Amino acid sequence: MATHYTIDPLRQALADGSPPEWASGWGEDRYGLFLAFTLKGVTQQLRWIPPGSFMMGSPTDEPERFDNEGPQHEVTFRQGFWMFDTACTQGLWQAVMGDNPSYFQSPDLPVEQVSWDDVQGFLARINAQIPGLALSLPSEAQWEYACRAGTTTPFSFGDNITPEQVNYDGTFPYANGPKGLNRQKTVPVASLPPNPWGLFEMHGNVFEWCEDVWHDSYQQAPTDGRAWIDAQSAPHSGVVRVVRGGSWIRDARLVRAAYRYALSPGGRSHDFGFRCSRVHS
């Protein structure tokens, strides 16, 4: 039976040549459709993530995997969504929140030292400042689907990575790969190669918060891409949240597409950041 996909109203509006009032730019390139908004001189781009299906988690034969990455299961997105093409920058955070908590300071670096709770405040403010923007944190399934961008390998770049592609601790390579550079800091957003859907630094640089409550496995996980927030389904539900993607300070094993980690929603570190998705509205 064919899967029925729902048309996103914003995607349709752009196809009709009618961008929303808040959009400061839009277009299409080799990675697909994009649009942007500008706030206090800071511009952020979003990429269209098309509907489709993928296998979430890692296969049992993936080198250096963790048990909490399974069981691998199919997730289907019946409608696409929008996602920041980069992690939220310090420049955008400053424009919205009026401060900059980051350890590594520069407007074009990803904001870090922000907790899940802090990000909820950011989302409330930016959505109030730009009516119709309707940003949220991505679900864990949205995040992995966008990270993989149609690939099935441990990384969107293939079976292995180098520090020229990903900002991680290159002195700890993946699956017996060669050792490489350890930058010991974040890098500016969009300074490393994008994945096949035009998203930058989905692997490494900073961990990225997701909306979901932490679960120790994917047993009984949703298969429609929504955030898994059932308060009865896991210990510490409503408290511990999910981060994805690894970071500049982590080894290569921990920047794989399937890697996931649990953190208190109040946790902050110089390798915790986030990127936003746009909810259907």
C-alpha positions as CSV (number, residue, x, y, z in Angstrom):
1,M,0.0,0.0,0.0
2,A,1.4,3.4,-1.0
3,T,2.1,5.9,1.9
4,H,-0.1,9.0,1.8
5,Y,1.9,12.2,2.4
6,T,0.4,15.4,3.7
7,I,1.3,18.7,2.0
8,D,2.9,21.2,4.3
9,P,1.1,24.5,3.9
10,L,4.3,26.6,4.0
11,R,5.9,24.2,1.4
12,Q,2.9,24.7,-0.8
13,A,2.9,28.5,-0.3
14,L,6.5,28.6,-1.5
15,A,5.7,26.5,-4.5
16,D,3.0,29.0,-5.3
17,G,5.4,31.9,-5.0
18,S,3.9,33.2,-1.8
19,P,6.4,33.2,1.1
20,P,5.3,34.1,4.6
21,E,5.6,37.6,5.8
22,W,8.4,36.7,8.2
23,A,10.6,35.2,5.5
24,S,13.6,37.4,4.5
25,G,14.6,35.1,1.7
26,W,13.9,31.8,0.0
27,G,14.9,29.6,-3.0
28,E,16.0,26.3,-4.2
29,D,19.5,24.9,-4.8
30,R,21.2,21.5,-5.3
31,Y,20.3,20.5,-1.7
32,G,16.6,21.4,-2.1
33,L,14.3,24.2,-0.9
34,F,15.3,26.7,1.8
35,L,14.0,29.8,3.4
36,A,15.4,32.3,5.9
37,F,14.3,34.8,8.5
38,T,16.2,37.8,9.9
39,L,16.0,39.1,13.4
40,K,18.0,42.2,14.5
41,G,20.4,41.8,11.7
42,V,21.0,38.1,12.2
43,T,19.8,35.7,9.4
44,Q,19.0,32.0,10.0
45,Q,18.3,29.6,7.2
46,L,16.0,26.6,7.3
47,R,16.0,23.6,5.0
48,W,13.0,21.6,3.8
49,I,13.2,18.0,5.0
50,P,11.1,15.9,2.7
51,P,8.6,13.3,3.8
52,G,9.7,9.7,3.6
53,S,10.7,6.6,5.7
54,F,14.0,5.5,7.2
55,M,15.4,2.9,9.6
56,M,16.0,4.6,12.9
57,G,18.8,3.4,15.2
58,S,21.9,1.3,14.4
59,P,22.0,-2.3,13.0
60,T,23.4,-4.9,15.3
61,D,26.5,-5.3,13.2
62,E,27.5,-1.6,13.2
63,P,30.9,-1.3,14.8
64,E,31.1,0.3,18.2
65,R,27.4,0.7,18.6
66,F,25.5,0.9,21.9
67,D,22.5,-1.3,22.9
68,N,20.3,1.8,23.4
69,E,20.5,2.5,19.7
70,G,18.1,-0.4,19.0
71,P,16.0,-2.1,18.1
72,Q,16.3,-0.6,14.7
73,H,12.8,0.3,13.4
74,E,11.2,2.0,10.5
75,V,9.8,5.5,11.0
76,T,7.6,7.2,8.4
77,F,7.2,11.0,8.1
78,R,3.9,11.5,6.3
79,Q,4.7,15.2,5.9
80,G,8.0,17.0,5.7
81,F,9.3,19.6,8.0
82,W,11.8,22.5,8.2
83,M,15.0,22.5,10.1
84,F,17.8,25.0,10.8
85,D,20.6,24.3,8.4
86,T,23.0,25.0,11.3
87,A,23.0,24.8,15.1
88,C,21.7,28.0,16.6
89,T,24.4,30.6,16.6
90,Q,25.5,32.9,19.4
91,G,24.4,35.8,17.3
92,L,20.9,34.5,17.1
93,W,20.7,33.6,20.7
94,Q,22.0,37.1,21.6
95,A,19.4,38.7,19.3
96,V,16.6,36.8,21.0
97,M,17.7,36.5,24.6
98,G,20.0,39.5,25.1
99,D,22.9,37.6,26.5
100,N,25.5,35.0,25.5
101,P,26.3,32.2,28.0
102,S,28.8,30.5,25.7
103,Y,32.4,29.5,26.7
104,F,33.8,29.9,23.2
105,Q,32.7,33.4,22.2
106,S,31.9,34.6,18.7
107,P,28.6,35.4,16.9
108,D,29.2,32.7,14.2
109,L,30.0,29.9,16.7
110,P,27.1,27.7,17.9
111,V,25.7,28.8,21.2
112,E,26.6,26.4,24.0
113,Q,26.2,26.1,27.8
114,V,22.5,26.2,27.2
115,S,20.2,23.6,28.9
116,W,17.0,22.1,27.6
117,D,15.1,24.4,30.0
118,D,17.0,27.4,28.6
119,V,16.1,26.5,25.1
120,Q,12.4,26.4,26.0
121,G,12.7,30.1,27.0
122,F,14.4,30.9,23.7
123,L,11.6,29.2,21.8
124,A,8.9,31.1,23.6
125,R,10.6,34.4,23.0
126,I,11.5,33.9,19.3
127,N,8.0,32.6,18.5
128,A,6.5,35.7,20.2
129,Q,8.9,38.0,18.4
130,I,8.2,36.5,14.9
131,P,4.5,35.5,14.7
132,G,4.0,32.5,12.4
133,L,7.6,31.2,12.7
134,A,6.4,28.4,15.1
135,L,9.8,26.9,16.0
136,S,10.3,23.9,18.3
137,L,13.0,21.4,19.2
138,P,13.1,18.5,16.8
139,S,11.9,15.1,17.9
140,E,14.7,12.5,18.2
141,A,13.3,10.8,15.0
142,Q,13.3,14.1,13.1
143,W,16.9,14.8,14.1
144,E,18.2,11.4,13.0
145,Y,16.2,11.4,9.8
146,A,17.6,14.8,8.9
147,C,21.1,13.8,10.0
148,R,21.1,10.7,7.8
149,A,19.7,12.5,4.8
150,G,18.9,9.3,3.0
151,T,22.0,7.5,4.0
152,T,22.3,4.2,6.0
153,T,25.9,4.3,7.0
154,P,27.2,5.2,10.5
155,F,27.8,8.8,9.2
156,S,26.1,10.8,6.5
157,F,29.5,11.0,4.9
158,G,29.9,7.2,4.7
159,D,31.4,4.4,6.8
160,N,34.0,6.6,8.5
161,I,34.9,10.3,8.9
162,T,37.9,12.6,9.1
163,P,38.3,15.9,11.0
164,E,38.1,17.7,7.7
165,Q,34.4,16.6,7.6
166,V,33.5,16.6,11.3
167,N,34.6,18.5,14.4
168,Y,35.4,15.8,16.9
169,D,38.5,14.5,18.9
170,G,40.4,13.1,16.0
171,T,42.9,11.4,18.3
172,F,40.1,8.8,18.9
173,P,39.1,7.6,15.4
174,Y,36.3,5.3,14.5
175,A,36.6,1.6,13.7
176,N,40.4,1.6,13.4
177,G,40.5,4.7,11.2
178,P,43.6,6.9,11.1
179,K,44.1,9.5,13.9
180,G,43.6,13.1,13.0
181,L,43.2,16.7,14.3
182,N,41.8,17.5,17.7
183,R,40.7,21.2,17.5
184,Q,39.7,21.3,21.2
185,K,37.0,23.9,20.5
186,T,33.9,24.6,18.5
187,V,34.1,25.8,14.9
188,P,31.9,28.4,13.2
189,V,28.7,27.0,11.9
190,A,28.6,26.1,8.2
191,S,32.4,25.9,8.1
192,L,32.5,22.1,7.4
193,P,30.8,20.2,4.6
194,P,27.0,19.8,4.7
195,N,25.2,16.5,4.5
196,P,23.2,15.5,1.4
197,W,20.3,17.7,2.5
198,G,22.3,20.8,3.1
199,L,22.5,20.6,6.9
200,F,25.8,21.6,8.5
201,E,27.6,20.0,11.5
202,M,24.9,17.4,12.3
203,H,27.8,15.2,13.4
204,G,30.1,16.8,16.1
205,N,30.8,20.4,17.0
206,V,28.0,20.6,19.7
207,F,25.5,18.1,21.0
208,E,21.9,19.1,20.1
209,W,18.9,18.9,22.4
210,C,15.8,17.0,21.2
211,E,12.3,17.3,22.5
212,D,12.0,13.7,23.6
213,V,12.2,12.2,27.1
214,W,15.0,9.6,27.4
215,H,14.2,5.9,26.9
216,D,16.7,3.2,27.3
217,S,15.8,1.5,24.0
218,Y,13.4,1.9,21.1
219,Q,11.0,-0.8,22.3
220,Q,7.5,0.6,21.7
221,A,8.9,3.8,20.2
222,P,6.6,5.9,17.9
223,T,6.9,5.1,14.2
224,D,5.4,8.3,12.9
225,G,8.3,10.7,13.9
226,R,6.7,12.4,16.8
227,A,8.6,13.2,20.0
228,W,8.4,10.3,22.5
229,I,7.2,12.0,25.7
230,D,4.9,9.4,27.3
231,A,5.5,10.0,31.0
232,Q,4.6,6.4,31.9
233,S,7.0,4.7,29.5
234,A,10.5,5.2,31.1
235,P,12.2,5.8,34.4
236,H,12.8,9.6,35.0
237,S,10.2,10.4,32.3
238,G,9.6,14.2,32.1
239,V,13.1,14.8,33.5
240,V,15.9,13.3,31.5
241,R,16.0,14.4,27.8
242,V,17.8,13.3,24.7
243,V,20.8,14.9,23.0
244,R,22.2,13.8,19.7
245,G,25.2,14.3,17.4
246,G,28.2,14.2,19.7
247,S,30.6,17.2,19.9
248,W,34.1,18.7,19.5
249,I,35.3,17.0,22.7
250,R,34.0,13.5,21.9
251,D,35.6,10.6,20.1
252,A,34.4,9.5,16.6
253,R,32.2,6.7,18.0
254,L,30.1,9.3,19.7
255,V,29.3,11.4,16.6
256,R,27.6,8.6,14.6
257,A,24.1,9.3,13.3
258,A,22.6,6.7,15.7
259,Y,24.4,7.8,18.9
260,R,22.1,9.1,21.6
261,Y,22.7,10.3,25.1
262,A,20.6,11.2,28.2
263,L,20.9,14.5,30.1
264,S,19.0,16.3,32.8
265,P,17.0,19.2,31.2
266,G,18.9,21.6,33.4
267,G,22.3,20.4,32.3
268,R,24.8,22.8,30.7
269,S,28.2,22.3,29.2
270,H,30.5,23.9,26.6
271,D,29.4,21.2,24.2
272,F,25.6,21.4,24.5
273,G,23.7,23.4,21.8
274,F,20.6,22.9,19.7
275,R,19.0,23.6,16.3
276,C,15.3,24.2,15.7
277,S,12.7,22.6,13.6
278,R,9.5,24.2,12.4
279,V,6.2,22.6,13.5
280,H,3.3,22.2,11.1
281,S,1.0,25.1,11.5
